[in-house]
Amino acid sequence: MTFQVNKEDGLYYRQTLFDRAKRVVIKVGSAVLTDDNGLDEAIVANIARQISFLQSTGREVILVSSGAVAAGRKRLRVVKTPHEELRVKQALAATGQGLLMQAYELAFAEFRQPVAQVLLTHGDLSHRGRYLNVRNTIRTLFEFGVVPIINENDTVSAEELRFSDNDTLGALMTNMIGADMFIILTDVDSLYTGHPAEDPEARPIYTVAAITREIERMAGHSASALGTGGMMAKLRAAKMVAACGGSSFIGPGRHPEILQALFSGELVGTFFLPGKGTINRRKHWIAYVLKPQGYLVVDDGACRALVEQGKSLLPSGIVEVRGSFSVGAPVHCLDRQGTMIAAGLSNYGAADIERIKGRKTGEIAAILGGKDADEIIHRDNLVVLGREGVL
């Protein structure tokens, strides 16, 4: 199984990358932070102690913390239902976010470590100007020696402005600030080759060289009690980070010395190596942050031009336009089988692309009465699956 790294090499890669990691994002899930009585204060205190230790070694740390909804649910004694309304979740988040930050403030104060609350919606990152403002704020907090504590602003987030889960939010933060490592602390101890309770041959996977489809199939073998993302979401997050040159870790958040164990080289949890090819931050923003407003189905020739040759997308290769979008909108490109092959920013709106699809570049001006660009998506605004190892 080529996705795995042998034990000796895995230990070497781990130790080397942990030693080099100067900027780290740590995500802690609800299943780690909460128990039947709400927030587990002992766990919160332990996380604060370990992160304060990392700060004392000269590293910069961001904490992405779930737990607001779960804390609010326990405080208000609201039983979770299968089809819970968004307004209920938002009310629980509003109640629990204060409890969560109060717990962190008190815990970090024991180590004289200042913290700051940063609440985000997807709209804060999809708007380029606000995206850069968030990045500048976090960098300034680093200058002041502050640990930013980030969570989704569930109280105001509409469905279209939500992150799918805090694993994704953590990965976006990792890539946005150029962190070296993304650490996901959860209630499972590692990724396994099979279901440990059902397969006697199941073994933990300690080091993953690349997140292949075989690895993704293993995601169903691990389940979390309270988290919303699940193991598949964590693998997607690790894949996002690898695409930008970072490493990731998934492991037991209730281990009393988990961060010290990791940075001292112990073989715990599952470690994901950086990708071989990386994309720049702007292309990361296009590929991962922006939600598509439409889709373009392209023919086999266009697929080869995009994936194998790194070409721009021309109107001649488009066979179908899906959705209604304007100039500059983020769109995804699909092959005829519906597989996503690229993400990019469109030079034309959907209505105009419908008129010029399948036509040569030289015909654009005559059909539309003018021409803004030869390409539907220029390669500088295009991130391609396969060629750049993302999506």
N, C-alpha and C positions, 0 to 999 in steps of 0.2 A: 504494500500500500504506500505509494509514493508521497502521499500527502503528509505522512508522519516523518519525524526526524528521530534518529536513534537516541538513546538515553544520553550517551556521552556528548554527542554533538549538541543535543538539546540543552544540556547543562551549560555548555560553553556559550551558546548563543544567548541563553537567558542571562547569564551573569554579565556578559559583555554589554548587552542592551540595557540591563538595569543600571550598570555602572555609568553608562553614557547618558541616561535619562535625566535631564535637568528640568524639564517641564512635564508635569504629569496631570492627567485628568482621572479622577476617581469617581465612579458612579456606584451609589449604594441603593439597592432596591427596597421596596416596601416589605418584602418577606424577611429581610434582614433587620430592618429598623423597628418593626412592630411585633407585638404579641397580643394575647387576648385582652390585655389591659391598655392597649394603645401603644404609644412610643415606648420602646425598651430603653430606659435611661442608661442602663449599664452598657448597652451596645453603642449608644450615642457617645457616651464618655470614652469608650475604648477607641472608637473611630477618631474622635478629637485628639486623643493622646497620640495615636499613630501618625496622623497627618501632621500634627505639631512637630513630631520627631522628624518627619521628612522635610518640613520647612526649615528645621534647625540645621539640616545638612546642606543648605544652600539651594535646595530645589524649590521651584514654583509649583504650587498645587492648586487645582480647581476641584471642588467637590460638587458633583451633580447628584442631588438627593431627591429621591422619591419620598413618599410617606405622608404628604399633606392630606390626601383624601382618606387614607387609612386612619390617620390620627383623628381627623374630624369624624369619621364614622364611629370610632370607639368612644369619642367624647360625647357625641349626640345619641349614641346607641341606636344607630340606624342599620337595620339588617339589609345586606346586599341582596338585590333581586336580579333575575336574569336579564331583564330589559329596563335597567335603571335609566331614568331620564337625565339628560345633560344638566338641567337646572339643579337636580339633586346633587350630582357630582360636583358642580361648581359651588354649591352651598357648603358641601363637606370640605372642599379645598379651602374655601374662605375661612372656615373654622379651624382647620388643621394647620394651615400654613403658619399662622402665628405660634401655635404650639410647637411646630417643628423648629422654627428659628429661635424661639425662646430656649428650647433644649440645647441647640447648638451653641448659642451665645454663652450660656452658663457653662457648658462643657469645655469650650475652647478658652474661656476666661481662666480656667484652672491652670492653663499653660501660658497665660498672657498672650494669647494668639488672637489678634483681631480678625473678624470675619465680616463679610458683606453679603447682603441678599441681592440676587439678580433674578428677576422673574421675566421670562420671555414667552412670546408667542411665535408661531412660524412666520407671521408677517414681519416680525422684527428682523428676521434673517433673510427673507426673500426680497426685501427692499434693500438695494445695494448700499444706499447711504446709511440706513439704520444698521445694517450688517457691520459696516466699517466703524460706526459709533460704538456698537457693542464691543468690538475687538479692541478699540482704543481705551474704553473704560476698563476692561479687564487688564490690559497692559498697565494702566495707571495704578490699579489696585495692587498689582505685583510690585510696582515701584515703592508702594507704601508698606509692603510686607503683609498684605491682607490676603486671606484665603477667600476667594469668591465662592459663595454657595448658590448654585444655580438650580432652578426648577422651572417647569412650565407654568405659565400664568393661567392655571386651569379656570380661575374665576371668570375670566373675560374671554377665553378662547372659544370661538365658534368652531364647528367641526372642520371647516375648510382652512382654519388657521392653526390647527393642532398638529403637533408632532405625533407620529404614530406611537411613540413610547420614549421613555427617558434614555434607553440605550441609544436610540438614534440621536437624541439631543446631545448626549455625551460624545458621540462620534463626531457630530458637527462641530462641537466646541473644540475637540481635539484638533481637528483639521484647520479650523478657523484661526486658532492662535499658534499653530505650528508646534503643538506638543509632541514630545517624543513617544509617549506611551499612554494608552487608555486602559485603565484597570476597572473591570466590572466585578463588583462584589455582590454575590447572590446567595441563594439558599441551596445551591447544588455545589458539590465539591469539584466537579470537572465535567468535561464532555467525555462520554463513554462510547465504545464501539457497539454496544447493545444496551438493552434495558437491564441494569444491575439486578433488579428483583426477579427478572424472568429468564435471563440468559446467564448460565453459570460461566460461560466463556467471555462475558463482557469485561473489558479492560479499560481503564482510564487512558485517555490520550493526553500526553503531557506537553508535546510540542508539535504544532502544525505549521508546515512549510507554506501551504496554500489552501485556501478554502475552496475545495472542489465540490462537485455535486455529490460525491460520495460522503464528504464531511457533512454537507447540508442534510442528507438523508438521516444522519445520526442525530439530528437536532430533536427528533421526536422521542428520543430515549430519556430526556430529562424534562422534568416538570417543576414549575414553581407554584407555591401555594397562593401567594398574594400578588405577584408581579403581573403586569399587563403584557409584557413583551414576549416572554418565553425564550427558549434557547435559540429558535430561528432568528428572532430579532437581534439577539446578541451576536450571532454569526454574521448577520448583515452589517451590524455596526463594526465588527472587527474587519470585515472586508472593506468597508468604507475607509477605515483608518489605514489599512495596508496599502490601499490605492494611492494614498498621499505620503507613503514612506514611513508610517508609524507602526509600532507593535502594539499588541493588545493582550489582555489576560482576563480569563474568566475563572473565578474561584470562590471559595467559601468565605462569606463575609462575617460569619460568626466565629471564625478561627481567632482566638484571642490575640495572636501576634501575626496576623496574615501579612501585613505590609513589611514588617521586619523580616519575616520568613522569605518573602519574595526578593527583597533587595539584598538578602544574604545568600541567595542562590539555592534555597531549598526547592526540591522538585514537588511542588504542590500545584493543583489546579491545571488549567490548560493555557498554554502560551502560544500566541500567533505571531509569526515572524512578519517583518515588513514585506511589502510586495517588491518584485524585482524592478518594475517600471513604475514611476510615480507621475502624477499630474500636478499642475500648478494650482494655486488656491482659487484662481478665477474659474478654471475649468471644474474644480471641485464644487464651487458655488453653482455652476450651471447644471452639473450632473446630479448633485445630491440635495441641494437646498431648494432650488426652484421646483415647484410642482407643475407638471405639464398642463397647458391649456388646450392642447390638441395633439393629434397624431398624424404622421405621414407614413403611408405604406409605400415602400420602394421596391423596385424590381431587382432581380438577381444581379444584373450588371452594376446597379447603383450600390448594392450591398458589397460587392467585391471592391468597388472604387473607394468606398468609405472605410471598410475594415482592413483591406490588404494594402491599399495604396495611400491612405490618409488624405483622400481628395475631399473637396467641398461637395455639397449636395446640389445638383443641377435640376432644373424642372423636368428634363427628359427622363429622369429615373423615377419620377413619382407616378404611382398608379392610383392612389386614393388619398383623399383628404378627410380627416375625421375631426369634428369639433368646429367651434367658431372662435377665432382668435385674430388679434391684430398684429401689426408690424412690431417686431421686437419681442414677441411672446415666446416663452419657453415651450418647445414641442419635443416629442419623442418620435424617433424613426423606428418603424417596424418592418420586418421582412414579410413575405407573403403568408408565412405560417403564423404571424402574430408575435414573433419573438422580437423583443426590443434590442436594437443594435446600436442606437446612438441617442444622445440628447443634445439639443442645441437651441440657439436663438434664431428665429425666423426673420428674414429680410422682407417678407411679404405677408400680408394677411391671408386668412383662409380663403376668402372669396376670390382673390386674385390668383392664388395658387391653383384653385379649382379651374380657372380659365386657362392657365398655362401649363398644367401638368401634362407630361408626355411630349412637350414641345421643345424645340431647340432654343438655346439661349438667344440666337439671332432673331427669333420671332417675338420675343417678349415685348419690345417697344411697339410693334405693329398691333399686337393683341390688346395691350393695356393702355396704349396711347402715350407711353413713356416707360423708362426703365430706371429703377433705383439701383439695381445690382444684377450681375450675371448669375449669382448663386442664390438659391433659396436659403441655404445655411452655409456660411463661409467656414472653412476648416478651423479658423481661429476661434470660432464660437461653437465648435462641435466637439463633443467628447464621445469617442467610439468604443463600444464594447469589443473586447478581443484584442484590438490594437493597443489600447491603453490600460486594459485590465481592470476596468471599473464597471459600475452598474450591476 
